[in-house]
Every structure is written in C-alpha cells, then in structure tokens.
Amino acid sequence: MARFRFIHAADIHLGSILHVDGSDYRQELKDICREATYRALSNMFRLAAEVKARFILISGDLYDSEARSVRASRFFAD
C-alpha cells in the first residue's frame, strides 16, 4: 500500500483577532496578534506544499462566526 501525507487542522477561526489586554503593549505586538490566524494558515499551506501533502483536512470552524469578513474569505480563496 502506498503511503501519503496529509495535514489535519481544526478550529482555525480565520479572521479572529488574538486580543492583547492593556494599552502598555507595543503596536508591533498588537499587529502580530491581529495577523496571527492569517500567518498560521499561510504557514500551513506552505508546509503542505513543501512536504507534498495530498490534501489538507480542516475540521471545526474555518472562520470565526462573529468576525467573518470579506478579507478572511478572500484570503482563503487566494
């Protein structure tokens, strides 16, 4: 039987913002938190290409139901 690779991910919540409490945090950290879900998904897609995964299985929530945006939908489509 032939072997193959795949990636399984769950509850990505694309578009959800990781919140940083307090105003003492630098803007750079706030920007990192705002972009975290997009960066994680990009890294997953890049990894899938590098290891020649046959497919990616995404279970759970792809989008954050409260924060679903046109940006998140477009990002995933691209």
C-alpha positions as CSV (number, residue, x, y, z in Angstrom):
1,M,0.0,0.0,0.0
2,A,1.3,3.4,-1.0
3,R,2.0,6.0,1.7
4,F,0.9,9.6,1.5
5,R,0.9,12.7,3.7
6,F,-1.9,14.9,4.7
7,I,-2.3,17.8,7.2
8,H,-5.2,17.9,9.7
9,A,-6.1,21.2,11.3
10,A,-9.1,22.3,13.4
11,D,-10.8,25.4,14.6
12,I,-8.7,27.9,12.6
13,H,-11.1,30.8,13.2
14,L,-9.7,32.8,10.3
15,G,-10.1,36.5,10.8
16,S,-10.4,36.2,14.6
17,I,-8.1,38.6,16.4
18,L,-5.9,37.5,19.3
19,H,-6.6,40.1,21.9
20,V,-3.8,41.8,23.8
21,D,-5.2,43.3,27.0
22,G,-3.9,46.7,28.2
23,S,-2.5,49.7,26.3
24,D,1.1,49.1,27.5
25,Y,1.8,46.7,24.6
26,R,3.7,48.0,21.7
27,Q,1.9,48.4,18.4
28,E,4.2,45.8,16.9
29,L,2.8,43.1,19.2
30,K,-0.7,44.2,18.5
31,D,-0.1,43.9,14.8
32,I,1.3,40.4,15.2
33,C,-1.8,39.3,17.1
34,R,-4.1,40.8,14.5
35,E,-2.4,38.9,11.7
36,A,-1.8,35.6,13.6
37,T,-4.5,33.5,12.1
38,Y,-3.6,34.6,8.5
39,R,0.0,33.9,9.1
40,A,-0.7,30.4,10.6
41,L,-2.9,29.4,7.7
42,S,-0.2,30.7,5.2
43,N,2.4,28.6,7.1
44,M,0.2,25.5,6.9
45,F,-0.3,25.9,3.2
46,R,3.4,26.4,2.6
47,L,4.2,23.3,4.7
48,A,1.7,21.3,2.7
49,A,3.5,22.3,-0.5
50,E,6.9,21.6,0.9
51,V,6.1,18.1,2.2
52,K,3.9,17.4,-0.9
53,A,0.8,16.6,1.2
54,R,-2.0,15.1,-0.9
55,F,-4.7,17.1,1.0
56,I,-5.4,19.3,3.9
57,L,-8.3,18.3,6.2
58,I,-9.8,21.3,8.0
59,S,-12.4,20.3,10.7
60,G,-14.2,22.6,13.1
61,D,-14.6,26.3,12.3
62,L,-12.6,27.7,9.4
63,Y,-14.0,31.2,10.1
64,D,-14.8,33.0,13.3
65,S,-18.6,33.2,13.1
66,E,-18.7,36.5,14.9
67,A,-15.8,38.0,12.9
68,R,-16.3,36.6,9.4
69,S,-15.1,39.2,7.0
70,V,-14.6,39.7,3.3
71,R,-10.9,39.8,3.9
72,A,-10.9,36.4,5.5
73,S,-13.0,34.9,2.7
74,R,-10.7,36.5,0.1
75,F,-7.6,35.4,1.9
76,F,-8.8,31.8,1.9
77,A,-9.8,31.8,-1.7
78,D,-6.5,33.2,-2.8
